[in-house]
Amino acid sequence: MPIRPSDGPIDRARYFFDIHDGAHQRDDAGTECADQQGAALEAKRLLSAIAVDEVPKDAERQTITVVVTDEEGHAVYSAALTFVGTWLLR
């Protein structure tokens, strides 16, 4: 099988995943991803992992946002999850 250029080593870039959930948690370490699409996928995974533990306990609404920035500090992607609970009995 011939070797294509894409079969070589992948240049990975570092992306930072800041979390906003009523408080701001800055990601100072970052995570290496193959490209922006990989960073977006990582943001979605992170968001769903946070949502497992961050169910609102004292309110019926909460939004959790992950903002992805590149190594130069430019925001490249944002993902948000909103929880809304509504009482049906009065």
Buried (B, 14 or more C-beta within 10 A) or exposed (E): EEEEEEEEEEEEBEBBBBBBBEEEEEBEEBBEBEEBEBBBBBBBEBBEEBBEEBEBEEEEEBEBBBBBBBEEEEEBBBBEBEBEEEEEEE
